[in-house]
Amino acid sequence: MKLSELPRRVAATVESVEDQAPNDAIARRLRELGFVQGERVEVMAAGPIFAEPLLVQIGYTRFALRRSEAARIKVAVDKSGSEA
């Protein structure tokens, strides 16, 4: 599942960040921000217009991501599927 498809307030774990081209600057920046395999992530809220941007929490840090950026991040819903 892609992070852009994850329902709000559902815990998930990052599996990978998709590179759309060699030396993909956006994918590299997402990894630098902490979107790396094994990290817990959660969509906290979505903006009022076209649900854009997404407010995403990874660890104790929150980021605003465009849906197109969130669509590059592959996640797996935590087995408990619980809210955290």
C-alpha positions as CSV (number, residue, x, y, z in Angstrom):
1,M,0.0,0.0,0.0
2,K,1.2,3.5,-0.7
3,L,1.4,6.1,2.1
4,S,-1.1,8.3,0.1
5,E,-3.7,5.5,0.4
6,L,-3.2,4.9,4.1
7,P,-6.3,5.9,6.2
8,R,-5.8,8.6,8.8
9,R,-4.6,7.6,12.3
10,V,-3.7,4.0,11.2
11,A,-0.2,2.9,12.2
12,A,2.0,1.5,9.4
13,T,5.7,0.7,8.8
14,V,7.7,2.1,5.9
15,E,8.8,-0.7,3.5
16,S,10.6,1.4,0.8
17,V,10.7,4.7,-1.1
18,E,10.3,4.4,-4.9
19,D,12.8,6.1,-7.2
20,Q,11.2,7.3,-10.3
21,A,14.5,8.0,-12.1
22,P,18.2,7.4,-11.4
23,N,19.5,9.9,-8.8
24,D,15.9,10.8,-7.9
25,A,16.2,13.9,-5.7
26,I,12.8,13.7,-4.1
27,A,13.2,10.0,-3.2
28,R,16.6,10.8,-1.7
29,R,15.2,13.7,0.3
30,L,12.4,11.5,1.7
31,R,14.9,9.0,2.9
32,E,17.0,11.8,4.5
33,L,13.9,13.0,6.3
34,G,13.5,9.5,7.9
35,F,11.3,7.6,5.5
36,V,13.4,4.4,5.7
37,Q,12.5,0.7,6.0
38,G,11.2,-0.2,9.4
39,E,10.1,3.3,10.5
40,R,6.6,3.7,11.9
41,V,4.5,6.2,10.1
42,E,1.0,7.6,10.4
43,V,-1.2,10.0,8.4
44,M,-2.5,12.5,11.0
45,A,-4.6,14.8,8.8
46,A,-5.3,16.0,5.3
47,G,-5.7,19.5,3.9
48,P,-9.0,21.0,3.1
49,I,-8.6,21.3,-0.7
50,F,-8.4,17.9,-2.5
51,A,-7.1,16.5,0.8
52,E,-3.8,18.1,0.0
53,P,-1.2,18.2,1.7
54,L,-1.1,15.2,4.0
55,L,0.2,15.7,7.6
56,V,2.4,12.7,8.2
57,Q,4.1,11.7,11.4
58,I,7.3,9.6,11.4
59,G,8.8,9.1,14.8
60,Y,8.2,12.3,16.8
61,T,8.4,14.5,13.7
62,R,5.5,15.7,11.5
63,F,5.8,16.7,7.8
64,A,3.5,18.1,5.2
65,L,3.7,16.0,2.1
66,R,2.1,16.3,-1.3
67,R,0.0,13.3,-2.3
68,S,2.5,12.7,-5.2
69,E,5.3,12.5,-2.7
70,A,3.4,10.2,-0.3
71,A,2.6,8.0,-3.3
72,R,6.3,7.2,-3.6
73,I,6.4,5.6,-0.1
74,K,5.4,2.0,0.2
75,V,4.0,1.0,3.7
76,A,2.6,-2.0,5.4
77,V,-0.2,-1.6,7.9
78,D,0.9,-2.7,11.4
79,K,-0.6,-6.1,12.3
80,S,-2.5,-4.7,15.2
81,G,-3.9,-2.0,12.9
82,S,-4.5,0.1,16.0
83,E,-4.4,3.8,16.4
84,A,-1.4,5.1,18.3
